[in-house]
Amino acid sequence: MHCDTLWKLIDLDGQGDLMKNDCHISIPSMKKAGTVVQLFACFTKAADYKKKGGYDAAFVHVQDMVRYLRQQQERYSEDLALAYSWNDVDRNDLAGRISAIMTVEEGGILNGHMERLEELYQHGIRLMTPVWNYENCIGYPNSRKKSVMWKGLKPFGKCIPCIGWNIPGYNGNRKRNGDCVSF
């Protein structure tokens, strides 16, 4: 499962770090639980960026979160290591380090720019949820309205698997889940 700890540390509290904080996830708590790998979500809430530049500003903030996690990993390198593949997870586990996998929650930050996928990948992002609770350039969210529930992926969203990215079907509506599985 992913955690929103980066968002909480940077945007909500602004206090603490991955070693000591009031969040649910910290290095000591992960060590105590025997955590092998933790997915750290770079979460942006679309509504928070409406007056600040929209999804383009949210994309910049994701880059800030990536930098923050990298700084934390460097500071606590004996306990935490970034992982970009399952081989990295195995290697880190053997070395006694918890693997941190960076993810993005809210694919709207692509804002129709396919080149941002490559940029995210180069920054170490290895998973992205296509939508959160709002329609975006990729597709439509889960909804109680049947007219929305069956809309699925938009043309931009259907192009993403063509360049080698996997779109997880969870956290979405029925039509989009079917679109994702069909690839």
Secondary structure, 3 states (H helix, E strand, C coil): CEECHHHHHHHHHCCCCCCCCCCCCCHHHHHHHCCCEEEEEEECCHHHHCCCCHHHHHHHHHHHHHHHHHHHHHHCCCCEEECCCHHHHHHHHHCCCEEEEEEEECHHHHCCCCHHHHHHHHCCEEEEECCCCCCCCCECCCCCCHHHHCCCECHHHHHHHHHCCCCCCCCCCHHHHHHHHHC
